[in-house]
Amino acid sequence: MAEMTGRIIVVDDEEHIREMVADYLNGHGFSARTASGGAALDGIMPDFAPDLILLDINMPDEDGLSVARRLRAAGNIPVIMVTAADDVVDRIVGLEVGADDYVTKPFDLRELKARIRAVLRRGAAKSAPASAAQAEMPMEPATVAFGRMTVDRASRRLLRPDGSEEAVTAMEFDLIEAFLDNPYRVLSRDRLLDLAHRKNDDPFDRSIDIRVTRLRKKIEDDPSKPQTIKTVRGAGYIYSPARRP
């Protein structure tokens, strides 16, 4: 099977880093361009529609978190944030503004390539057409209730009651699917990390808590008193589907 490739923009104010990363990606099947910051990124995007943006957080002028907020408000282009190795706060805020993943400096280029391909694969699954074999299988319900929202698993979309789409990152949707596949089961953070394709997080990573909080804001009637994704103190989380009359 061919490896996943795509168009990447590397945004970093340090020229040697962005050029090194772009050269590596270009040598491994990607089409990579570079930008020194948010303004340069804005100038590139109209003529080079990226499949993913690799975005450094610590940049002068406009920092990466501000750029990420703008990108998420404008659409759903996957974003991988680059953070300092010991800056947990930046990782948390990066996930809160909707980043799909993050890597820490200094990073291994091979790991970076693997993370980029993983995010692109999850994005591709959202728009992949059903195969002929799938078409012959018994049809599952097109949508399923998830809190006050509805999930369309075939197109990987979260839908509001009026039918419009609620933006979710690829990893957030992976988390939704993990809950849908395991109703009424207590899932530990480690198990959820495994199900959401993040098997290399350090022991202090609270990315699952952050994503659960983001999901609750989208699906719960009252996120402060969650009824769909409940916390099991000291154990993890449990998904309780709504009971239909």
Rosetta blueprint (number, residue, H / E / L):
1 M L
2 A L
3 E L
4 M L
5 T L
6 G L
7 R E
8 I E
9 I E
10 V E
11 V E
12 D L
13 D L
14 E L
15 E H
16 H H
17 I H
18 R H
19 E H
20 M H
21 V H
22 A H
23 D H
24 Y H
25 L H
26 N H
27 G L
28 H L
29 G L
30 F L
31 S E
32 A E
33 R E
34 T E
35 A E
36 S L
37 G L
38 G H
39 A H
40 A H
41 L H
42 D H
43 G H
44 I H
45 M L
46 P L
47 D L
48 F L
49 A L
50 P L
51 D L
52 L E
53 I E
54 L E
55 L E
56 D E
57 I L
58 N L
59 M L
60 P L
61 D L
62 E L
63 D L
64 G H
65 L H
66 S H
67 V H
68 A H
69 R H
70 R H
71 L H
72 R H
73 A H
74 A H
75 G L
76 N L
77 I L
78 P L
79 V E
80 I E
81 M E
82 V E
83 T E
84 A E
85 A L
86 D L
87 D L
88 V H
89 V H
90 D H
91 R H
92 I H
93 V H
94 G H
95 L H
96 E H
97 V L
98 G L
99 A L
100 D L
101 D E
102 Y E
103 V E
104 T E
105 K E
106 P L
107 F L
108 D L
109 L H
110 R H
111 E H
112 L H
113 K H
114 A H
115 R H
116 I H
117 R H
118 A H
119 V H
120 L H
121 R H
122 R H
123 G H
124 A H
125 A H
126 K H
127 S H
128 A L
129 P L
130 A L
131 S L
132 A H
133 A H
134 Q H
135 A H
136 E H
137 M L
138 P L
139 M L
140 E L
141 P L
142 A L
143 T L
144 V E
145 A E
146 F E
147 G L
148 R L
149 M E
150 T E
151 V E
152 D E
153 R L
154 A L
155 S L
156 R L
157 R E
158 L E
159 L E
160 R L
161 P L
162 D L
163 G L
164 S L
165 E E
166 E E
167 A L
168 V L
169 T L
170 A H
171 M H
172 E H
173 F H
174 D H
175 L H
176 I H
177 E H
178 A H
179 F H
180 L H
181 D L
182 N L
183 P L
184 Y L
185 R L
186 V E
187 L E
188 S L
189 R H
190 D H
191 R H
192 L H
193 L H
194 D H
195 L H
196 A L
197 H L
198 R L
199 K L
200 N L
201 D L
202 D L
203 P L
204 F L
205 D L
206 R L
207 S H
208 I H
209 D H
210 I H
211 R H
212 V H
213 T H
214 R H
215 L H
216 R H
217 K H
218 K H
219 I H
220 E L
221 D L
222 D L
223 P L
224 S L
225 K L
226 P L
227 Q L
228 T L
229 I E
230 K E
231 T E
232 V E
233 R L
234 G L
235 A L
236 G E
237 Y E
238 I E
239 Y E
240 S L
241 P L
242 A L
243 R L
244 R L
245 P L
